[in-house]
Amino acid sequence: MTEFSVEAERNEMSGKWIFLELGQEHKEIVGMKSAHLGEMRRVGVRVPPGFALSLEAYEKFMKETGAIEEIRRYLTTFRADPNKHDNIVRFHEASEVIRSIVESKSMPSDLEAVIAQHYDDLCEKACASNVLVATRSSGPASHPGQYESYFYVSGFSEVKKNIIKVWSSTFNQRSLIARARMGLRLEFDPIGVCILKMIDAKAAGVMFTLNPVNGDNSKIAIGGNWGLGEGVVSGETANDQWLIDKVTLEITNRMVASKTKECTFDPENNVTIYKDVEPERKTTPCLNDEELFELVRQAKRIEKHFGVPQDIEWVLDKDLPFPQNVLFVQARPETIWSKEQAKSVLETKKQFGEYDIFSLVRK
């Protein structure tokens, strides 16, 4: 139960809702995030334990609960031009109505039973009751930031609720506007859900298997901070940065930030917060060289396997010894240089400074 791997051949998967064993070929069944994580584990890259819900589970929920019919009825009276700024508020209102419809529904009993069994198995494997997990969106196409994910979810009732909230996020304002602009149907946008055990993060961050500033694919760029990776991704924190040559492994640039804030989990209020970093850790690198080079080694492995430059999220587990503590929670093709958008990134970088580059190139 600690790994994604193939339970059955693709042509035997129809009618299934949950998968433990996956590969890259299953992205249309469970979404890209889950499929890529499964593919990484298949080739020996360390990924947190978990399981994946298929797009078919979304379809089953939407149809059997009647949510899709209610949404269709509501949309018969909805009119708004996604290209007109004064119509944006209408999409916000529609999002609130539709999400309330979805989140008011109960999980079909047979689907609920299967999810409950897999969550119990994950708890048993982790030797913890009500193990903390992340419920992460996993779309069949890459739409960074469009859907929502929820972290530090504990207990089956909360897991179930947050899976439904991930499905509901296909109706957030951004997603509705995106579909309207592309002329796609608004009432139905199946996605998968990736359920991963939460890692008690000592540090976390992002890395690219090229230099995001100039597209140089002979380099690996790593950015990180203490605690959770959200601060790095969002640009809310000042982050340590390294630039490493892929061949010589020379650190060509090392910038240790004054890390005044770190993103962490507040168990009393069940929320993530930004707290002050202790003085002795502010100017201490969040990665030592041993950890840094393990990230580089794995980044090269991931890029070689997928065949294109990668945008990777990493985390260090404070409860595990090295190198088992170096884990990966996402890998996807890098998009900025492949789409020749570097000029706009560089212009924005000039305005906001070096520390924001890891968040800017992932918007």
ZIJO-V984668 format. One record per pair of residues at least 24 apart in sequence whose ideal C-beta (glycine too) atoms are under 7 Angstrom apart, sorted by the first residue. I is the first residue (numbers start at 1). GAP is how many residues later the second one is. D is the distance in whole Angstrom. If there is no record, write none. Layout:
BEGIN
I;GAP;D + I;GAP;D
END
This chain:
BEGIN
1;48;7 + 1;120;5 + 1;121;6 + 1;124;5 + 2;47;4 + 2;123;6 + 3;38;5 + 3;46;7 + 4;33;6 + 4;34;3 + 4;37;5 + 4;43;7 + 4;48;7 + 5;37;7 + 16;38;6 + 17;36;6 + 17;37;6 + 17;39;6 + 17;40;4 + 17;43;7 + 17;94;6 + 17;97;6 + 18;33;6 + 18;34;7 + 18;35;6 + 18;96;6 + 18;97;7 + 18;100;6 + 19;32;7 + 19;33;5 + 19;35;7 + 20;31;5 + 22;30;6 + 27;113;6 + 28;112;5 + 29;25;5 + 29;26;7 + 30;24;5 + 30;108;6 + 30;162;4 + 31;24;7 + 31;107;3 + 31;108;5 + 31;109;5 + 31;160;6 + 31;161;3 + 32;106;6 + 32;107;6 + 32;108;7 + 32;110;6 + 32;300;7 + 33;103;6 + 33;105;4 + 33;161;5 + 33;297;6 + 34;104;4 + 34;158;5 + 34;160;4 + 36;295;5 + 36;296;6 + 37;157;7 + 40;262;6 + 40;288;6 + 40;291;6 + 43;262;5 + 45;253;6 + 45;256;7 + 45;257;6 + 45;283;6 + 46;278;7 + 46;280;6 + 46;281;5 + 46;282;6 + 47;280;7 + 47;281;6 + 48;148;5 + 48;149;5 + 48;151;6 + 48;279;6 + 48;281;7 + 49;73;6 + 49;76;6 + 49;148;5 + 50;72;7 + 50;83;7 + 50;144;7 + 50;145;5 + 50;146;4 + 50;147;6 + 51;67;5 + 51;71;7 + 51;144;5 + 52;86;7 + 52;140;6 + 52;142;5 + 53;110;7 + 53;139;6 + 53;140;4 + 54;138;6 + 55;85;6 + 55;135;4 + 55;136;6 + 55;137;5 + 57;54;6 + 58;109;5 + 58;132;4 + 58;133;6 + 59;131;5 + 60;48;6 + 60;51;6 + 61;46;7 + 61;47;6 + 61;50;7 + 61;106;6 + 62;126;7 + 64;44;5 + 65;40;4 + 65;41;7 + 65;43;7 + 67;34;6 + 67;35;5 + 67;38;5 + 68;119;6 + 68;120;6 + 70;31;5 + 71;27;5 + 71;30;6 + 71;116;5 + 72;115;5 + 74;24;7 + 75;111;6 + 75;112;6 + 82;95;5 + 82;98;4 + 82;99;5 + 83;98;7 + 91;82;5 + 91;85;5 + 91;86;5 + 92;81;5 + 94;82;6 + 95;76;6 + 95;77;5 + 95;78;5 + 95;81;6 + 98;73;4 + 99;69;5 + 99;72;5 + 102;62;7 + 102;65;6 + 102;66;4 + 102;69;7 + 103;61;6 + 103;62;6 + 103;65;5 + 107;53;5 + 107;57;7 + 112;48;6 + 115;45;6 + 116;40;5 + 119;37;5 + 119;40;5 + 122;75;6 + 126;71;6 + 130;24;5 + 130;25;4 + 131;66;6 + 132;66;4 + 133;26;6 + 133;62;5 + 133;63;6 + 133;64;6 + 133;65;6 + 134;62;5 + 134;64;6 + 135;24;7 + 135;27;4 + 135;28;5 + 135;31;5 + 135;58;6 + 135;60;6 + 136;57;7 + 136;58;4 + 136;60;7 + 137;29;5 + 137;32;6 + 137;54;6 + 137;56;7 + 138;53;6 + 138;54;4 + 138;55;6 + 138;56;5 + 139;52;5 + 142;190;6 + 144;218;6 + 145;218;7 + 146;28;6 + 146;29;5 + 146;32;6 + 147;28;7 + 147;44;6 + 148;24;7 + 151;47;7 + 151;121;7 + 152;46;6 + 152;113;5 + 152;118;7 + 159;36;7 + 163;30;5 + 166;27;5 + 196;133;7 + 199;116;5 + 199;118;5 + 199;128;6 + 200;117;6 + 200;118;5 + 200;119;5 + 201;26;6 + 201;27;5 + 201;114;5 + 201;115;6 + 201;117;7 + 202;114;5 + 202;116;4 + 203;83;4 + 203;84;6 + 203;113;5 + 204;24;6 + 204;25;3 + 204;28;7 + 204;110;7 + 204;111;4 + 204;112;7 + 205;24;5 + 205;27;4 + 205;34;7 + 205;109;6 + 206;26;6 + 206;27;6 + 206;106;7 + 206;107;6 + 206;152;5 + 206;156;7 + 207;88;6 + 207;92;6 + 207;105;5 + 207;107;6 + 208;101;7 + 208;103;6 + 208;126;6 + 209;90;5 + 209;94;4 + 209;100;5 + 209;101;5 + 210;99;5 + 210;124;6 + 210;127;6 + 211;32;6 + 212;124;7 + 212;145;6 + 212;149;5 + 213;144;6 + 215;122;4 + 215;127;6 + 217;92;6 + 218;27;6 + 218;28;6 + 218;29;7 + 219;24;5 + 219;25;7 + 219;26;6 + 219;27;7 + 220;24;5 + 220;26;6 + 220;76;5 + 220;79;5 + 222;70;7 + 222;73;6 + 223;135;4 + 224;62;5 + 224;63;6 + 225;34;6 + 225;37;6 + 225;61;6 + 226;33;6 + 226;36;4 + 226;51;6 + 226;55;6 + 226;60;5 + 227;35;4 + 227;36;5 + 227;37;5 + 228;35;4 + 228;36;6 + 228;44;6 + 229;84;6 + 229;86;6 + 230;33;5 + 230;42;6 + 231;30;7 + 231;31;7 + 231;32;4 + 231;43;7 + 232;126;6 + 233;126;6 + 233;129;6 + 234;125;6 + 235;121;5 + 235;124;3 + 236;38;7 + 237;24;5 + 237;25;7 + 237;26;7 + 238;117;5 + 239;116;6 + 239;119;6 + 240;45;5 + 240;46;5 + 240;47;7 + 242;50;6 + 244;52;5 + 246;54;6 + 249;44;7 + 249;47;7 + 256;27;6 + 256;29;5 + 257;98;7 + 258;24;5 + 258;25;6 + 290;32;6 + 291;25;6 + 291;31;7 + 291;35;6 + 294;29;5 + 294;32;5 + 295;31;6 + 298;28;7 + 298;30;7 + 302;29;5 + 308;25;5 + 309;25;4 + 310;24;6 + 311;51;7 + 336;25;5
END
